[in-house]
Amino acid sequence: MLGLDRRAARYTWTAVFILLVVGLLYLIRETLFVFFVALLFAYLLWPLVKLLDRRLPGRSKVLALTFVYLALVGFLIVIGIAIGSRVVHQANALAARLPELLSKLEPPVAPAVSPSAQTLKSTVISTVQKQLANHSRDLLALLPNAALGVISRAGSLIFIVLVPILSFFFLKDGREMRNSVLGFLAEGSHRDMVERIAADLHLLLAQYMRALVLLGVVASLTYGLFFSIMGVPYGILLAAIAFPLEFVPMVGPLAGAIIVLLVAGLSGSHHLLGLFAFLVAFRFFQDYVVSPHLLSAGMKLHPLLVIFGVLAGGSIAGIAGSFLSVPVLATLRVVYRQLLSKTPPAVVAPDGAALP
């Protein structure tokens, strides 16, 4: 009627509705990021909460959560006393010396000997020092902007408090949330498929968070031990920085390696070649031995897809987008496989639930 086709109108409305939903999600992306980080944090604590919930009398999940959070606070206090003060001290010392180091850095004088007589070590050191000298003004110009950026984001510190609170509710009421979502679906194949997807995602996200934490711990401890042996300046600070950078795939470890070489070069370290060799060897071991062992086949993605996801996520939402790129791609892979599978295998979560 009137030249309008019902099917075309329905498809058009569906497309418009999807675009509106995508636009809305983009507008509230920062809020969604906080909730997603809280969910990942809940998955990190879930094994300990489940263990205590089974052993405590009365099987009170609230009591188990209380013990876990008290233990977490105590652990953070101990780490803060043992390492945090030294990290802060080294960070302040480096921040105070950085302008001086950059301003005094000059391009190295060309060696009197022929290039063929130069050793590999002197070549590497000379190249690094030359690059630092050529870009010292740019680095100095970035320092005020970086400081302003930190000050402007000081209000986001509320998220540090908000994430554990949201995680508490995810852990406490996760099963009820899952049942509420499934309650909107009628009994049948569609509901069964959603339950299978939820179970797969439960296993995937739980293993992903544990793997990230273990990778960060391995990187931080290995860096700290090697830097202490080699006498690298600000070694504890650099080792502490390596832990959170492991949470950003590819970009984070690469940035950490650049920071290590940059700080060591500015501080006059004579072990740049050894540091470079160590970083290359460690990244090979971490990325091709440790990481595949910790991550299951359900999380494995092709390297090209990971690179695309990290770059695309960074373009869309910065560091947060890069951090979320791998779990988002893995989630889409799980959904895609479930949609294509005609006879999907039974997937059972360890605790029989799709959410903590």
N, C-alpha and C positions, 0 to 999 in steps of 0.2 A: 504494500500500500504506500502511495505517495513516493514511489521510487526507492523505498527503504527495504532492505532485506534483513529479516530477523537474525539470521545466522551471522551476517556481516556485522550487524549492530552489536550482537553479543560478543563477538570476537574483538571488536573495537573497544567496547567497554572493558573487557578483560585486560586488554593491553594497556589502556589508560589507567586502570586500577593498579596494575603491577608497577607501572612507572611512578604513580603517586606513592606507593608503598616504598619503592626503592629511594625516591627522593626524601621521604620522611625518615627512613633509616639513615640516610646520609646526613641529614640535619641533626639527628640525635646521636651521631656516631661516637662522640666523646662519652656520653652516658652509657651507651652500649658497650664501649670498651671497658669502662669501670666494672660493669656487671660481668662481662666475660672474664676479666682478670680475677674477679672474686670467685667465679665458678672454677677457674683453673686452680686457684688457691685452695678451694674446698676439696678438689680432687687430690691435691698434694697432701692434705691432712686426713683424708678419708680412711686410708688403711689403719692409721693409729686410732682414729675414732672408732672404727669397726672392731678393732681388737679389744679396746677397753670396754666397749658396749657389751661384748660377749662375756667378759670376765667380771664386770662389776655386778654386785647384787641388785636385783630388780630390773636389770637391763635398761637403765635410764640413759638415754642418749644425751640428755642435757648434762647429766653428771659427767659422762665421758667427754663431752665437749669442754666442760669447765676444766677438767684435768689437762686436756690437750692444750688449751689456750694458756693455762698457767705454766705448763712446761715450756711452751713456745716463748712466752715472755721471759722466763728464767734463762732460757738458752740465749736469747738475744741480749740479755743483760750481761751474761758471762762473756759472750763474744765481743760485746761492746767494750767491756773492761779490758779484756785481754788483747784485742786487736784494734778495736775502733779508735782508741786514743792515739795509737801509733799511726794509724791511717790518716787521722785528722791532722796530726802534727806534721807528717810528711807532705800532705796536701797543702797546708799553709806555708810550709817552707818552699815548696816548689812554686806556688803562686807568687811568693815574695821575690824569688830569684828569677822567675821567667822573663820579665821585662829586661832585667840586667843581662841575662844570658843572650837574649835575642839581639839586644842593642850592641853588645860587644862582639857578636859573631861576625867575622869577616871572611870573604872568600879566600880559600887557601892559596898560597903562593905556588905557582907552577914549579914542579920539581926540576932540579938541574939535570937529573939523569934522563936518559931516553925512556919513552913509554914502555919499550920492551923490557927494560930493567925493573919496572915497577912490579911489586908483588900484588897478588890478588887482594890481600888485606888492605894495602895502602890505596889501591884503586877504589875499593868500596868505600873506605872512610873518606877519601877525597871527594867522591861523588856525592855522598850524603851531606858532608859539610858544605859543599858548594850549593846544593839545592836549598839547604836551610838558610844559608846566607842570602841567596837570591830572593827568598820569600819571607825573610824576617820581618820586613815592613808590613806585609800582608797579615802575618800572624799577629803582630802588635795591634794592627787595626781591628782585628777580630776580637781581641780581649775585651774591650768595653762593651761591644755588642753582646758577647756571651754573658757578661755580668748582668747586663740589663735583661737579657732573656731569662736568666735564673731568677732575678727579682720579680719579673712580671709573672712568672709561673709559681710564685710562692703560695698563691691561693690554692693551687692544686694539691698542697700538702694535706688538705682535708681528705683526699682520696686514700692516703696512707691509713687513716682511721676508718674510712668508709669500707674499704675492701675487706678487712677482717670481720666487720659487722655483717656485711652481706654474705660472706662465706659462712658465718655462723647459721644464718637462716637457710642457706642452701643445704648445709649438712643436717640441720634439724628437720626441715620440712621437705627435703628433696623428693622423698617417695610420694608425699601428698601432692606435690606439684606435678609429678609425672602422671599420677592417676587422674588429676584434674584435666590435664591436656588430653589424655586418652579418652576421658569421659565425653569429649565433644564428638568422638568418632563412633559410629555404629559398629556393632560386631560384624566381622567379615574380613575379607582379604586385605582391605586398605588398613584396617586397624592392626592386623597382624604384621603388615609390612612396616608400619610406623614403630611398632614394638621392637622389631628386629633392628631397625635403624637406630633406635634409642639404645639398645643393648650394645650394638657395635660402637656407637659413639662413646658410651660409658667406658668401654675397654680402651678405646683409642685415646681419649683425653687423659684418662688416668695414667696410662703408660707414658704418654707424651710428657706430662708434667714431671713425673719421676725421672725420666730420661734427661730432661733439661736440667733439673737440679743436680743430678749426678755428673753430667757433663760440665756444669759450672764449677762444681766442687773439684773435679779432677783437674780442670784447667787452672783454677786458683791455687790449689796445693802444689801442682807441678811448677807453675810459674814462681811461686814463693820460694820453693826449695832451690830451684835453679838460680834464681836471682840472688839468693843468699850466698850460695856457693861462689858465684861469679862476682859478688860484690857490686851488683848493679845499683846505682843510686835510686832511691825511692822505690825499692823493690817490693815492700809490703803494699804500698799504694798501688803499684802497677798490678800486683797479684790480686788485690781486692777489686780493681776495675774489671779484671778479666771475668769475674763471676757473672755480673749482670749482662755483659756483652755476649755471653754464650746463649742468651735467650733470644737474640736476634739472629736468625739464620744467615750465614755467609757474611753479611755486612758487619755484624758485631765482631766476630773473630778477626776479620781483616782490619777493622778499625782498631782493635786492641793491639794487633801486631804493629801497626803504624805508630800508635801512641808509644809503645815500648821503645821502638827504634828512635822516635823523635826525642823522647825524654832522655834516653841514653846518649844520643848524639849531642844534645844541648848541654848535658852535664859533663861532657868530656870523657865519656867512657871509652876505654881502649879495647872493648870486647864486642864491637859492632858486628864483626864477621861471625863470631861465635854465637851472638844473639840471633843473627839472621838464620844461621844454620839450625839452631835450636828451634826457632819458630816454624821453619819449614818442616822439620822432622816431626815436631809435635802436632802440627795441623794435619799432616798426613796420617799419623797414628790416631788422632782424635776423630777425624772425619771418615776414615776408611776402616778402622778397626773397632774403636770403642763405640762410636755412634751407631753403626749398623747392628752391633750386638745388643744395644739397649733399646733400639726402636724396632717394633715388630714389623712384619710384612704388611700389615694393614696401614701403617704410617708411611711406608716407603713411597717416595715419589721420584719421578725422573729428575735428574739434576737440572735439565733445561726448564722443566716446569717449576721447580723451586726458584731458579733464578728469575724467571718471569714473574712469579708470584711475589717475590721479595721486592723487585723493582716496581711492579705495578702497585703493590700495597704501600710502598714508600711514596709513590707519586700521589696516591689518593689520600692517605692519612698519616704520612710521615713515619716516624719510628713505630708508632702504634700499628700502622698498617703492615710494616715489615714483620713485626712480631706476630701478628695474627695471620699472616699469609699462609704459613704451613698448616696450622690446624684448620683453617677455612678450606684450603685445597683438599686436605685429607677428608674433611667432612663431605665436601661435594663428591669426592671419589666414592665414599661409602654409600651415599644416597644414589649415585649413578649405578653402582653395582647392584644395589638392591632393586632398583627399578628395572634393570635388565634381566635379573635372574628369574627364571621361570620356576625353578625349584630351589629356593635359597636354603643353604644349610642352617641347621638350628644353632643359634648363638646364645650361650647362657653366660650371663655375667657372674662373677664370683659370688656375689651376694644375692643374685636373683633380681636385682633392681637396675633400672636404666639410669638412675641418678643417685647421688649419695643420699 
